[in-house]
Amino acid sequence: MRTASVGTADDGTRPAAARTGLLDALAHRVILSHGWGRFAWAVAAGALGAVAMPPYGLFPALVVSLALAVWLIDGAGVGGSLRRTLLSCAGIGWAWGFGYFTAGLWWLGAAFLVEADQFAWAMPLGVLGLPAVLALFFAAGFAAARLVWSRGSGRIAALAVALASAEWLRGHLFTGFPWNTLGMALGSNLWTMQAASLVGLYGLTLLAVAIAAAPATLATGTTTRGRFAPALAALATLALLAGYGAARIPSSPDPTVAGVRLRLIQPNVPQDARFRADMRDEIVGKYLEMSDRALSPERTGISDVTHLIWPESAFPFLIQRDPQALGRIGTALPEGKQLVTGAARGREPLTRENAVFHNSILTIGPGGRIGEVYDKVHLVPFGEYLPGPLDAALRAVGLRQFVAVPGGFTAGSREGQRILAVPGLPPVAATICYEAIFPGAILPPVPDDAAPAVPGLILNLTNDAWFGDTPGPRQHFAQARLRAVEEGLPLVRDANSGISAVVDGHGRILASLPLGTEGVLDSALPQRLPGRTFYARFGDLPFALMCLAALSAALIGRSDRGGSFGQKGNRLS
């Protein structure tokens, strides 16, 4: 039995039931929903929020989504105990998160169909199981927000700090998975993404939630000021972000590194039976033909570029152990040219008893000489390895990781060499595949007695062919692009099936190849931005200070308004 009433407004000026606007009617319908109706509202609201993420980028969808979330929390556990209220909010948060992640990550199912005979049965685990697990972070966030909930605008701050903190935890716990973090609603627009150079992705997340949730008070504010002030403040903040971004981006292109001419190869090799070891000659031949392809009178082939870039896992065999393939590559590279490629690498001495494999980046010079090596640190659970405690049990039932390497890949040393010294290039911050989605993790940890590394570019080699022509590869590119803004470094991204691109330190796309096409991309290399960005210097410290400020605002709002919704004796307004 619901014991609270929806009646007198908090200031006594107007009965809430007298409001006749459509927005008011919607708000009160959502607030008073219960049971399966409340669950359906939450799932639908979360799914709508996913439309604000790349590749769609419709920020108003997040506004509607989070306004509904505020109203759902307003009505959760009304008149009940604190325990019942928090459980109700956690349930709403889980349902909202399940809708959000299912709508945003459905494309993961495509990977299960690449080798459908082995993995199709497990598709529900990826398409529904992963969203169900990830939604637990939003369940915790909604419940935490309710702890400091209030009737006024303070609850907007409460939701912002709670969801932003939940997103930070999602990006760090259990190896982390910060995919489609809510801040990407601001992080995919060229102007608003510039604030990431100050506060990073998680700072953008707090701002995105606060801005998008603020219009909820248009229907539930108890005074004219209470109704309109939060929405106006949100508009002003959005305008300031856009204004800062517009001012930060120069009207002229960034200068380029003298003497560097890049050629990125996007072979669009499918992840099917054609990508197997007995196709080595055809695959290496295709790479070499594309690398020497004439694009214009000025770019006639390898002789007119300085560096070739090939994507992640370019070969279905161990290139280090194939002198014939290395010889073909070395013969095709004139003196002064360098190839940077992704490749599986066996740790030497490689024996049956010591079979350790890495997902790596190699540099190869004339004569087929292998130079610098980077081994991927942040591996994809279930994609490149099976989590340790589950490994034996999962293999017992016939489950293996997607990448067919005996025993899975082994992570490289986190303190190892992530900064590659490639002849002719500035120091290279190397990342492989989804390593580029982790803010603040582009550079390796620096010992206390060492000077920080100063890279000149971010290199991201990836293979998104597993996911076909879906939103997944586009989301991946958008997140890698934001790393360039955070660090003030140009991004050179080579993807097997796209999107390959060169992006400057302001996030501007200078050259790109579309998804799902075969192509060759020639480009100069932009210089890094002068100095280091604020975020590169201080990491998530600005985000932590923003959280403290938002929490303070939520607590002040709670004390000023005399408590929170849902406690006995209080009325909804």
C-alpha positions as CSV (number, residue, x, y, z in Angstrom):
1,M,0.0,0.0,0.0
2,R,1.5,3.4,-1.0
3,T,1.1,5.8,1.9
4,A,2.5,9.0,0.5
5,S,0.4,11.5,-1.3
6,V,0.9,13.6,-4.4
7,G,-0.6,16.8,-3.3
8,T,0.5,20.0,-1.8
9,A,3.6,21.5,-3.2
10,D,6.5,22.0,-0.8
11,D,5.9,25.8,-0.6
12,G,2.2,25.4,-0.4
13,T,1.6,27.7,-3.4
14,R,0.0,25.3,-5.8
15,P,-1.3,21.7,-5.6
16,A,0.8,19.4,-7.7
17,A,-2.5,17.8,-9.0
18,A,-3.5,21.1,-10.5
19,R,-0.6,21.1,-12.9
20,T,-1.9,20.2,-16.3
21,G,1.1,20.4,-18.5
22,L,2.1,17.3,-20.4
23,L,5.6,17.3,-18.8
24,D,4.0,17.4,-15.3
25,A,1.6,14.6,-16.2
26,L,4.4,12.4,-17.5
27,A,6.5,13.1,-14.4
28,H,3.7,12.1,-12.0
29,R,2.8,9.0,-14.1
30,V,6.4,7.9,-13.8
31,I,6.7,8.8,-10.1
32,L,3.6,6.8,-9.3
33,S,4.4,3.8,-11.4
34,H,5.0,0.5,-9.6
35,G,5.7,-3.1,-10.2
36,W,6.3,-4.2,-13.8
37,G,5.3,-0.8,-15.0
38,R,8.1,0.8,-13.1
39,F,10.5,-1.8,-14.4
40,A,9.5,-1.2,-18.0
41,W,9.9,2.6,-17.6
42,A,13.4,2.0,-16.2
43,V,14.5,-0.4,-19.0
44,A,13.1,1.9,-21.7
45,A,14.7,5.0,-20.2
46,G,18.1,3.2,-20.1
47,A,17.8,2.0,-23.7
48,L,17.0,5.5,-24.8
49,G,20.1,6.8,-23.0
50,A,22.3,4.6,-25.2
51,V,21.2,6.7,-28.3
52,A,23.3,9.6,-26.9
53,M,26.4,7.5,-27.3
54,P,28.4,7.2,-30.5
55,P,27.7,6.7,-33.4
56,Y,24.4,8.4,-32.9
57,G,25.4,11.2,-30.4
58,L,21.8,12.4,-29.7
59,F,22.4,14.2,-26.4
60,P,18.7,15.0,-26.0
61,A,18.1,11.3,-25.7
62,L,20.2,11.3,-22.5
63,V,18.2,14.3,-21.2
64,V,14.9,12.3,-21.5
65,S,16.6,9.2,-20.1
66,L,18.0,10.8,-17.0
67,A,14.9,12.9,-16.4
68,L,12.9,9.7,-16.3
69,A,15.6,8.2,-13.9
70,V,15.2,11.2,-11.5
71,W,11.4,10.7,-11.4
72,L,11.7,7.0,-10.9
73,I,14.0,7.6,-7.9
74,D,11.6,10.2,-6.6
75,G,8.9,7.6,-6.4
76,A,11.0,4.6,-5.2
77,G,10.0,3.1,-1.9
78,V,7.7,6.0,-1.0
79,G,6.5,5.7,2.6
80,G,8.6,2.7,3.3
81,S,11.7,1.9,5.3
82,L,15.2,3.1,4.3
83,R,16.1,-0.5,3.4
84,R,13.1,-0.9,1.2
85,T,13.7,2.4,-0.4
86,L,17.3,1.6,-1.2
87,L,16.4,-1.9,-2.6
88,S,13.8,-0.3,-4.8
89,C,16.3,2.2,-6.1
90,A,18.9,-0.5,-6.7
91,G,16.3,-2.4,-8.7
92,I,15.4,0.7,-10.8
93,G,19.1,1.3,-11.4
94,W,19.7,-2.3,-12.5
95,A,16.8,-2.1,-14.9
96,W,17.9,1.2,-16.2
97,G,21.5,-0.1,-16.7
98,F,20.2,-3.3,-18.3
99,G,18.3,-1.3,-20.9
100,Y,21.3,1.0,-21.4
101,F,23.9,-1.8,-21.9
102,T,21.7,-4.0,-23.9
103,A,20.9,-1.2,-26.4
104,G,24.5,0.0,-26.5
105,L,26.3,-3.4,-26.6
106,W,24.0,-5.6,-28.6
107,W,26.7,-5.7,-31.4
108,L,28.9,-8.0,-29.3
109,G,26.7,-10.8,-30.6
110,A,28.4,-10.5,-33.9
111,A,31.6,-11.9,-32.5
112,F,29.8,-15.2,-31.5
113,L,28.8,-15.7,-35.2
114,V,32.3,-15.5,-36.7
115,E,32.9,-19.2,-35.6
116,A,29.2,-19.9,-35.1
117,D,29.7,-23.7,-34.8
118,Q,31.8,-23.1,-31.6
119,F,30.3,-19.9,-30.1
120,A,26.8,-19.3,-31.3
121,W,25.3,-21.1,-28.2
122,A,27.0,-18.6,-25.9
123,M,25.6,-15.5,-27.7
124,P,23.0,-14.8,-24.9
125,L,25.9,-14.6,-22.4
126,G,27.4,-11.7,-24.3
127,V,24.2,-9.9,-25.5
128,L,22.2,-10.3,-22.3
129,G,24.6,-11.7,-19.6
130,L,27.2,-8.9,-19.8
131,P,24.6,-6.1,-19.6
132,A,23.0,-7.9,-16.6
133,V,26.4,-7.8,-14.8
134,L,27.4,-4.3,-15.9
135,A,24.0,-3.0,-14.7
136,L,25.0,-3.8,-11.1
137,F,27.2,-0.7,-11.2
138,F,24.2,1.5,-12.0
139,A,22.2,-0.4,-9.3
140,A,24.7,0.7,-6.8
141,G,24.8,4.3,-8.2
142,F,21.0,4.7,-8.0
143,A,21.0,3.4,-4.4
144,A,23.9,5.7,-3.4
145,A,22.2,8.7,-4.9
146,R,19.0,8.0,-2.9
147,L,21.0,8.1,0.3
148,V,21.5,11.9,-0.2
149,W,18.3,12.5,-2.1
150,S,16.2,15.7,-1.6
151,R,13.2,17.4,-3.0
152,G,15.0,20.2,-4.8
153,S,17.9,20.6,-7.2
154,G,20.3,18.9,-4.8
155,R,19.1,15.5,-6.0
156,I,20.5,16.4,-9.5
157,A,24.0,16.7,-7.9
158,A,23.4,13.5,-5.9
159,L,22.6,11.6,-9.1
160,A,25.6,13.1,-10.9
161,V,28.2,12.2,-8.3
162,A,26.7,8.7,-7.7
163,L,26.6,7.7,-11.4
164,A,29.9,9.3,-12.2
165,S,31.5,7.3,-9.3
166,A,29.8,4.1,-10.5
167,E,31.2,4.7,-13.9
168,W,34.7,5.2,-12.5
169,L,34.4,1.9,-10.6
170,R,33.2,0.2,-13.8
171,G,36.3,1.4,-15.5
172,H,38.6,0.0,-12.8
173,L,37.2,-3.0,-11.0
174,F,37.7,-6.6,-12.3
175,T,40.1,-5.4,-15.0
176,G,37.7,-2.5,-16.0
177,F,35.4,-2.0,-18.9
178,P,34.7,1.7,-19.4
179,W,32.9,1.2,-22.7
180,N,30.2,3.7,-23.5
181,T,30.8,5.6,-20.3
182,L,28.1,8.2,-19.9
183,G,30.6,11.0,-20.5
184,M,30.9,9.9,-24.1
185,A,27.6,11.8,-24.7
186,L,29.8,14.9,-24.5
187,G,33.0,13.2,-25.5
188,S,32.0,12.6,-29.1
189,N,31.3,16.2,-30.1
190,L,34.4,18.1,-31.2
191,W,33.6,21.2,-29.1
192,T,32.4,19.6,-25.9
193,M,35.1,17.0,-25.9
194,Q,37.8,19.6,-25.4
195,A,36.9,19.7,-21.7
196,A,38.5,16.2,-21.5
197,S,41.9,18.0,-21.7
198,L,41.0,19.4,-18.2
199,V,38.9,16.8,-16.4
200,G,39.1,13.6,-18.5
201,L,36.3,11.2,-19.4
202,Y,35.0,10.8,-15.8
203,G,34.8,14.5,-15.4
204,L,32.8,14.7,-18.6
205,T,30.6,11.9,-17.1
206,L,29.7,14.0,-14.0
207,L,29.0,17.0,-16.2
208,A,26.9,15.0,-18.7
209,V,24.8,13.5,-16.0
210,A,24.3,16.8,-14.2
211,I,23.4,18.6,-17.4
212,A,21.1,15.9,-18.8
213,A,19.3,15.3,-15.5
214,A,18.6,18.9,-14.6
215,P,15.5,19.3,-16.8
216,A,13.7,16.9,-14.5
217,T,13.0,19.8,-12.2
218,L,10.9,21.5,-14.9
219,A,8.1,19.1,-13.8
220,T,8.9,18.6,-10.1
221,G,10.3,21.9,-8.9
222,T,8.3,23.3,-6.0
223,T,8.8,27.0,-6.9
224,T,9.3,28.9,-10.1
225,R,13.0,29.2,-9.3
226,G,13.2,25.5,-8.3
227,R,11.6,24.5,-11.6
228,F,13.7,26.6,-14.0
229,A,17.0,27.4,-12.3
230,P,18.6,23.9,-12.7
231,A,17.7,23.7,-16.4
232,L,19.0,27.2,-17.0
233,A,22.2,26.3,-15.2
234,A,22.6,23.2,-17.3
235,L,22.1,25.2,-20.5
236,A,24.7,27.7,-19.3
237,T,27.2,24.9,-18.5
238,L,26.7,23.3,-21.9
239,A,27.2,26.7,-23.5
240,L,30.4,27.2,-21.5
241,L,31.7,23.8,-22.5
242,A,31.0,24.5,-26.2
243,G,32.5,27.9,-25.9
244,Y,35.7,26.6,-24.3
245,G,36.0,24.0,-27.0
246,A,35.5,26.4,-29.8
247,A,38.1,28.7,-28.3
248,R,40.6,25.9,-27.7
249,I,40.5,24.6,-31.3
250,P,42.8,26.7,-33.6
251,S,41.5,27.9,-36.9
252,S,44.6,26.5,-38.7
253,P,45.8,22.9,-38.8
254,D,48.3,21.8,-36.2
255,P,51.9,21.8,-37.6
256,T,53.3,18.4,-38.7
257,V,56.4,16.5,-37.9
258,A,59.0,17.2,-40.5
259,G,60.1,14.3,-42.7
260,V,57.4,11.9,-41.6
261,R,55.0,10.4,-44.2
262,L,52.7,7.7,-42.9
263,R,50.9,5.0,-44.9
264,L,48.2,3.1,-43.1
265,I,47.0,-0.2,-44.6
266,Q,43.4,-1.3,-44.0
267,P,43.2,-4.8,-45.6
268,N,39.6,-5.6,-44.5
269,V,40.6,-9.3,-44.1
270,P,37.6,-11.2,-42.7
271,Q,37.9,-13.2,-39.5
272,D,36.8,-16.5,-41.1
273,A,38.4,-19.5,-42.7
274,R,40.4,-17.3,-45.1
275,F,42.4,-16.0,-42.1
276,R,44.4,-19.2,-41.4
277,A,48.1,-20.1,-41.4
278,D,48.0,-21.9,-44.8
279,M,47.0,-18.6,-46.4
280,R,50.2,-16.9,-45.2
281,D,51.6,-16.3,-48.7
282,E,48.3,-14.7,-49.9
283,I,47.9,-12.5,-46.8
284,V,51.5,-11.3,-46.8
285,G,51.3,-10.7,-50.5
286,K,48.1,-8.6,-50.1
287,Y,49.8,-6.4,-47.4
288,L,52.8,-5.8,-49.6
289,E,50.8,-5.1,-52.7
290,M,48.7,-2.5,-50.8
291,S,51.8,-1.0,-49.2
292,D,53.3,-0.3,-52.6
293,R,50.1,0.8,-54.3
294,A,50.2,4.1,-56.2
295,L,47.6,6.6,-55.0
296,S,48.8,9.7,-56.9
297,P,51.8,11.0,-58.8
298,E,53.3,12.1,-55.5
299,R,52.5,8.8,-53.7
300,T,53.6,6.0,-56.0
301,G,54.3,3.4,-53.2
302,I,56.6,2.5,-50.4
303,S,59.4,4.7,-51.8
304,D,57.3,7.9,-51.2
305,V,56.5,7.2,-47.5
306,T,58.7,6.8,-44.4
307,H,56.5,4.5,-42.2
308,L,54.1,1.7,-43.0
309,I,51.5,0.8,-40.4
310,W,49.7,-2.6,-40.4
311,P,46.9,-3.5,-38.0
312,E,46.6,-5.7,-35.0
313,S,47.2,-9.4,-35.4
314,A,48.1,-8.9,-39.1
315,F,49.3,-12.5,-39.6
316,P,47.7,-15.9,-38.8
317,F,51.1,-17.2,-37.9
318,L,54.2,-16.2,-35.8
319,I,56.0,-13.8,-38.1
320,Q,59.1,-13.9,-35.9
321,R,59.5,-17.6,-36.7
322,D,58.9,-17.4,-40.4
323,P,62.1,-16.3,-42.1
324,Q,60.5,-16.6,-45.6
325,A,57.8,-14.1,-44.7
326,L,60.2,-11.8,-42.9
327,G,62.5,-12.0,-46.0
328,R,59.7,-10.9,-48.3
329,I,58.9,-8.0,-46.0
330,G,62.5,-7.0,-45.6
331,T,63.1,-7.1,-49.3
332,A,60.2,-4.8,-49.9
333,L,61.4,-2.2,-47.4
334,P,64.1,0.2,-48.8
335,E,66.7,1.6,-46.5
336,G,65.3,4.2,-44.2
337,K,61.7,2.7,-44.2
338,Q,60.1,1.1,-41.2
339,L,57.1,-1.2,-40.8
340,V,55.1,-1.1,-37.6
341,T,52.7,-4.0,-37.3
342,G,50.6,-6.0,-35.0
343,A,51.5,-9.6,-34.6
344,A,51.1,-12.6,-32.3
345,R,54.5,-13.2,-30.7
346,G,55.9,-16.3,-28.9
347,R,58.2,-15.7,-26.0
348,E,61.6,-17.2,-26.7
349,P,62.7,-19.9,-26.1
350,L,59.3,-21.1,-27.4
351,T,58.9,-24.8,-26.6
352,R,56.0,-27.1,-25.9
353,E,56.7,-26.8,-22.2
354,N,57.2,-23.0,-22.4
355,A,54.4,-21.9,-24.8
356,V,53.8,-18.3,-23.9
357,F,52.2,-16.0,-26.4
358,H,51.7,-12.2,-26.5
359,N,49.5,-9.9,-28.6
360,S,52.2,-7.5,-29.7
361,I,53.4,-4.6,-31.8
362,L,56.6,-5.2,-33.7
363,T,58.8,-2.8,-35.7
364,I,60.5,-4.4,-38.8
365,G,63.2,-2.7,-40.8
366,P,65.0,-3.4,-44.1
367,G,66.3,-7.0,-44.3
368,G,63.4,-8.2,-42.1
369,R,65.1,-7.1,-38.9
370,I,62.7,-7.0,-35.9
371,G,63.4,-4.1,-33.6
372,E,61.2,-2.7,-30.9
373,V,58.5,-4.8,-29.3
374,Y,55.4,-4.0,-27.2
375,D,53.3,-6.7,-25.6
376,K,49.7,-5.9,-24.9
377,V,49.1,-5.3,-21.2
378,H,45.3,-5.0,-20.9
379,L,43.9,-8.2,-22.4
380,V,40.2,-8.8,-23.2
381,P,38.7,-11.3,-20.8
382,F,37.1,-14.2,-22.7
383,G,38.4,-12.7,-26.0
384,E,42.1,-13.2,-25.5
385,Y,42.3,-15.2,-22.3
386,L,40.0,-17.0,-19.8
387,P,40.1,-15.4,-16.3
388,G,42.4,-17.5,-14.0
389,P,39.9,-18.8,-11.4
390,L,37.5,-19.9,-14.2
391,D,40.1,-21.2,-16.7
392,A,40.1,-24.9,-15.9
393,A,36.4,-25.1,-15.3
394,L,35.5,-23.3,-18.6
395,R,37.9,-25.4,-20.6
396,A,36.4,-28.6,-19.0
397,V,33.1,-27.7,-20.7
398,G,34.8,-26.9,-24.0
399,L,34.9,-23.1,-23.8
400,R,37.9,-21.3,-25.0
401,Q,38.7,-17.6,-25.7
402,F,37.8,-16.2,-29.1
403,V,41.4,-15.9,-30.3
404,A,42.6,-19.4,-30.9
405,V,46.0,-19.3,-29.1
406,P,46.9,-22.4,-27.0
407,G,46.3,-21.3,-23.4
408,G,45.3,-17.8,-24.5
409,F,47.6,-14.7,-24.6
410,T,49.7,-13.6,-21.7
411,A,49.7,-10.0,-20.7
412,G,52.9,-8.0,-21.0
413,S,54.5,-6.3,-18.1
414,R,52.7,-3.1,-17.0
415,E,56.0,-1.6,-16.1
416,G,57.4,-2.7,-19.5
417,Q,58.2,-0.7,-22.6
418,R,55.0,0.9,-23.8
419,I,56.9,3.8,-25.3
420,L,58.3,2.5,-28.6
421,A,61.4,4.0,-30.1
422,V,60.6,3.8,-33.8
423,P,63.4,5.2,-36.1
424,G,62.2,8.4,-37.7
425,L,59.2,8.9,-35.3
426,P,58.8,10.8,-32.1
427,P,58.4,8.4,-29.1
428,V,55.3,6.3,-29.6
429,A,52.7,5.5,-26.9
430,A,51.7,2.1,-28.0
431,T,48.2,0.6,-27.5
432,I,46.5,-2.4,-28.9
433,C,42.8,-2.7,-29.5
434,Y,40.7,-1.8,-26.6
435,E,43.6,-0.6,-24.5
436,A,42.8,2.8,-26.1
437,I,39.4,3.0,-24.2
438,F,41.1,3.4,-20.8
439,P,41.6,7.1,-19.8
440,G,44.8,7.9,-18.0
441,A,46.4,4.5,-19.0
442,I,48.0,5.6,-22.3
443,L,51.4,6.0,-20.6
444,P,53.1,3.4,-18.5
445,P,53.7,3.9,-14.7
446,V,56.7,6.1,-14.1
447,P,59.1,5.1,-11.2
448,D,59.5,7.9,-8.6
449,D,63.1,8.5,-9.6
450,A,62.5,8.6,-13.3
451,A,61.5,11.5,-15.6
452,P,58.0,11.0,-17.2
453,A,58.0,9.8,-20.7
454,V,57.1,12.4,-23.3
455,P,55.6,10.6,-26.3
456,G,54.8,12.4,-29.6
457,L,51.8,10.3,-30.6
458,I,49.4,7.6,-29.6
459,L,49.5,4.5,-31.9
460,N,46.5,2.2,-31.7
461,L,46.5,-1.0,-33.8
462,T,43.2,-2.9,-33.7
463,N,41.1,-5.5,-35.4
464,D,37.4,-4.8,-35.1
465,A,36.5,-7.2,-37.9
466,W,34.9,-9.5,-35.3
467,F,32.0,-7.0,-35.0
468,G,31.2,-6.3,-38.6
469,D,29.3,-3.2,-39.7
470,T,27.8,-2.4,-36.3
471,P,28.0,0.5,-33.8
472,G,30.9,-1.3,-32.0
473,P,33.8,-0.3,-34.2
474,R,32.5,3.3,-34.4
475,Q,32.2,3.5,-30.6
476,H,35.7,2.1,-30.3
477,F,37.1,4.8,-32.6
478,A,35.3,7.6,-30.8
479,Q,36.8,6.5,-27.5
480,A,40.3,6.3,-28.9
481,R,39.8,9.7,-30.4
482,L,39.0,11.2,-26.9
483,R,42.3,9.9,-25.6
484,A,44.0,12.2,-28.1
485,V,42.2,15.2,-26.5
486,E,42.9,14.1,-23.0
487,E,46.6,13.7,-23.6
488,G,47.1,16.4,-26.2
489,L,48.7,13.8,-28.5
490,P,47.9,12.9,-32.1
491,L,46.4,9.5,-32.7
492,V,47.4,7.2,-35.5
493,R,44.9,4.3,-35.6
494,D,45.1,1.4,-38.0
495,A,42.2,-1.0,-38.0
496,N,41.9,-4.2,-40.1
497,S,38.4,-3.4,-41.2
498,G,38.2,0.3,-40.1
499,I,37.9,2.9,-38.9
500,S,41.6,3.8,-39.6
501,A,42.4,7.4,-39.1
502,V,44.9,10.1,-38.2
503,V,43.6,12.5,-35.5
504,D,45.4,15.6,-34.1
505,G,45.8,16.5,-30.5
506,H,42.5,18.5,-30.6
507,G,40.5,15.5,-31.8
508,R,40.2,16.7,-35.4
509,I,40.1,13.9,-37.9
510,L,42.7,14.7,-40.6
511,A,42.3,11.6,-42.7
512,S,40.3,8.4,-42.3
513,L,39.1,5.3,-44.1
514,P,35.4,4.2,-43.5
515,L,34.4,1.0,-41.8
516,G,34.2,-2.2,-43.8
517,T,36.4,-1.1,-46.7
518,E,39.8,-2.0,-48.1
519,G,42.0,1.0,-48.5
520,V,45.3,2.8,-48.1
521,L,45.6,6.0,-46.1
522,D,48.5,8.4,-46.5
523,S,49.0,11.2,-44.1
524,A,51.5,13.5,-42.4
525,L,51.9,13.2,-38.7
526,P,50.6,16.2,-36.6
527,Q,52.9,17.4,-33.8
528,R,51.9,17.0,-30.2
529,L,50.4,20.0,-28.5
530,P,52.8,22.2,-26.6
531,G,53.3,21.2,-23.0
532,R,51.1,18.7,-21.2
533,T,47.3,19.0,-20.8
534,F,45.9,19.6,-17.4
535,Y,44.5,16.1,-17.4
536,A,47.8,14.5,-18.4
537,R,49.4,16.2,-15.4
538,F,46.8,15.5,-12.7
539,G,44.8,12.6,-14.0
540,D,41.5,12.0,-12.2
541,L,42.3,14.5,-9.4
542,P,40.0,17.1,-10.9
543,F,37.3,14.5,-11.2
544,A,37.7,13.7,-7.5
545,L,37.4,17.3,-6.6
546,M,34.3,17.7,-8.8
547,C,32.7,14.7,-7.0
548,L,33.4,16.3,-3.6
549,A,31.8,19.6,-4.8
550,A,28.7,17.7,-6.2
551,L,28.4,15.7,-3.0
552,S,28.5,18.9,-0.9
553,A,25.8,20.4,-3.1
554,A,23.7,17.3,-2.6
555,L,24.1,17.3,1.2
556,I,23.3,21.1,1.4
557,G,20.2,20.5,-0.7
558,R,19.1,17.7,1.5
559,S,19.5,19.8,4.7
560,D,17.9,22.9,3.2
561,R,14.9,21.0,2.0
562,G,14.2,19.1,5.1
563,G,15.1,15.6,4.2
564,S,14.4,13.3,1.3
565,F,11.5,11.9,-0.7
566,G,10.0,8.8,0.5
567,Q,10.3,9.1,4.3
568,K,7.1,8.9,6.3
569,G,5.5,12.2,6.7
570,N,7.0,13.7,3.6
571,R,4.9,14.4,0.5
572,L,5.9,14.2,-3.2
573,S,5.8,17.4,-5.1
